[in-house]
Amino acid sequence: MKSLITATSMAAFLAFAGIGAVGAGEHHTGQALEHAAVGLTHGEEGHADILAKHVEVALEHARAAEKEHAEAHGHMTQAVKALEEADKHAKMGHADMATKAAKEAVEHIKATYP
């Protein structure tokens, strides 16, 4: 009973804190945290079987979040490069080349949103 109350309290806290409420990456991060925390509670009470179930779900969400964050990071890196290129060309008066680079940056930045 104590583990159910603790697990429910943890889930309510995470929901109240807004973890995972924004986008897919945040959703996976929040779900990974929630299941890991609930599993931890069960593990501390000696319920290895329930711990294992929550750890498996947490692992799935953690891997999904890891992948999404890596993809977003790669796009933002490309956006920075494109913006640097746009800045360089704009300062040289090359509006057409700067515009092309800025457009590329916008596309990469948009790709970081889930």
GICORMO-V26555 format. One record per residue. N is the residue number from 1. PHI is phi in radians with two decimals (none if undefined). OMEGA is omega in radians with two decimals (* if undefined). NEAR is the number of other C-alpha atoms within 8 Angstrom. Layout:
BEGIN
n=N phi=PHI omega=OMEGA near=NEAR
n=N phi=PHI omega=OMEGA near=NEAR
END
This chain:
BEGIN
n=1 phi=none omega=-3.14 near=4
n=2 phi=-1.06 omega=-3.12 near=5
n=3 phi=-1.16 omega=3.11 near=9
n=4 phi=-1.14 omega=3.12 near=7
n=5 phi=-1.14 omega=3.12 near=8
n=6 phi=-1.12 omega=3.13 near=10
n=7 phi=-1.12 omega=3.12 near=11
n=8 phi=-1.14 omega=3.12 near=8
n=9 phi=-1.09 omega=3.13 near=8
n=10 phi=-1.12 omega=3.13 near=11
n=11 phi=-1.09 omega=3.13 near=9
n=12 phi=-1.14 omega=3.11 near=8
n=13 phi=-1.06 omega=-3.12 near=8
n=14 phi=-1.10 omega=3.11 near=11
n=15 phi=-1.15 omega=-3.14 near=9
n=16 phi=-1.15 omega=-3.13 near=7
n=17 phi=-1.23 omega=3.10 near=6
n=18 phi=1.44 omega=-3.13 near=7
n=19 phi=-1.18 omega=3.10 near=12
n=20 phi=1.51 omega=-3.06 near=14
n=21 phi=-1.60 omega=-3.02 near=7
n=22 phi=-1.61 omega=-3.07 near=7
n=23 phi=-2.44 omega=-3.07 near=9
n=24 phi=-1.07 omega=3.13 near=9
n=25 phi=-1.07 omega=3.10 near=12
n=26 phi=-1.16 omega=3.12 near=12
n=27 phi=-1.06 omega=-3.13 near=12
n=28 phi=-1.13 omega=3.12 near=13
n=29 phi=-1.10 omega=3.13 near=13
n=30 phi=-1.11 omega=3.13 near=11
n=31 phi=-1.16 omega=3.11 near=11
n=32 phi=-1.09 omega=3.13 near=14
n=33 phi=-1.11 omega=-3.11 near=9
n=34 phi=-1.06 omega=-3.11 near=12
n=35 phi=-1.20 omega=3.10 near=12
n=36 phi=-1.14 omega=-3.14 near=11
n=37 phi=-1.17 omega=3.12 near=10
n=38 phi=-1.14 omega=3.09 near=13
n=39 phi=-1.06 omega=3.11 near=14
n=40 phi=-1.03 omega=3.11 near=9
n=41 phi=-1.02 omega=3.13 near=12
n=42 phi=-1.18 omega=3.11 near=13
n=43 phi=-1.09 omega=3.12 near=11
n=44 phi=-1.13 omega=3.11 near=7
n=45 phi=-1.64 omega=3.09 near=7
n=46 phi=1.47 omega=-3.13 near=6
n=47 phi=-1.66 omega=-3.07 near=9
n=48 phi=-1.07 omega=-3.11 near=8
n=49 phi=-1.15 omega=3.13 near=6
n=50 phi=-1.28 omega=3.07 near=10
n=51 phi=-0.98 omega=-3.12 near=14
n=52 phi=-1.03 omega=-3.14 near=9
n=53 phi=-1.10 omega=-3.14 near=9
n=54 phi=-1.22 omega=3.11 near=12
n=55 phi=-1.13 omega=3.11 near=11
n=56 phi=-1.06 omega=3.13 near=8
n=57 phi=-1.18 omega=3.12 near=10
n=58 phi=-1.04 omega=-3.14 near=14
n=59 phi=-1.11 omega=3.09 near=9
n=60 phi=-1.03 omega=-3.13 near=9
n=61 phi=-1.20 omega=3.13 near=12
n=62 phi=-1.11 omega=3.11 near=11
n=63 phi=-1.14 omega=3.12 near=8
n=64 phi=-1.14 omega=3.12 near=10
n=65 phi=-1.13 omega=3.13 near=13
n=66 phi=-1.04 omega=-3.14 near=8
n=67 phi=-1.13 omega=-3.12 near=8
n=68 phi=-1.10 omega=3.14 near=9
n=69 phi=-1.17 omega=3.12 near=9
n=70 phi=-1.16 omega=3.12 near=8
n=71 phi=-1.13 omega=3.13 near=9
n=72 phi=-1.11 omega=3.14 near=11
n=73 phi=-1.08 omega=3.13 near=9
n=74 phi=-1.08 omega=3.11 near=8
n=75 phi=-1.16 omega=-3.14 near=12
n=76 phi=-1.17 omega=3.07 near=11
n=77 phi=-1.07 omega=3.10 near=8
n=78 phi=-1.16 omega=3.11 near=10
n=79 phi=-1.12 omega=3.12 near=14
n=80 phi=-1.07 omega=3.12 near=9
n=81 phi=-1.05 omega=-3.13 near=9
n=82 phi=-1.16 omega=3.11 near=12
n=83 phi=-1.17 omega=3.07 near=11
n=84 phi=-1.09 omega=3.10 near=8
n=85 phi=-1.12 omega=3.12 near=10
n=86 phi=-1.08 omega=3.13 near=14
n=87 phi=-1.07 omega=-3.13 near=9
n=88 phi=-1.05 omega=-3.11 near=9
n=89 phi=-1.22 omega=3.12 near=12
n=90 phi=-1.11 omega=3.14 near=11
n=91 phi=-1.19 omega=3.09 near=7
n=92 phi=-1.58 omega=3.12 near=6
n=93 phi=1.47 omega=3.14 near=6
n=94 phi=-1.62 omega=-3.05 near=9
n=95 phi=-1.05 omega=-3.10 near=8
n=96 phi=-1.13 omega=-3.14 near=6
n=97 phi=-1.23 omega=3.11 near=10
n=98 phi=-1.15 omega=3.13 near=14
n=99 phi=-1.12 omega=3.12 near=9
n=100 phi=-1.06 omega=-3.14 near=9
n=101 phi=-1.18 omega=3.12 near=12
n=102 phi=-1.13 omega=3.10 near=11
n=103 phi=-1.10 omega=3.10 near=8
n=104 phi=-1.07 omega=3.13 near=10
n=105 phi=-1.08 omega=3.14 near=14
n=106 phi=-1.05 omega=3.14 near=9
n=107 phi=-1.11 omega=3.13 near=9
n=108 phi=-1.20 omega=3.12 near=12
n=109 phi=-1.12 omega=3.11 near=11
n=110 phi=-1.04 omega=-3.10 near=7
n=111 phi=-1.21 omega=3.12 near=9
n=112 phi=-1.40 omega=3.12 near=11
n=113 phi=-1.49 omega=-3.13 near=7
n=114 phi=-1.23 omega=* near=6
END
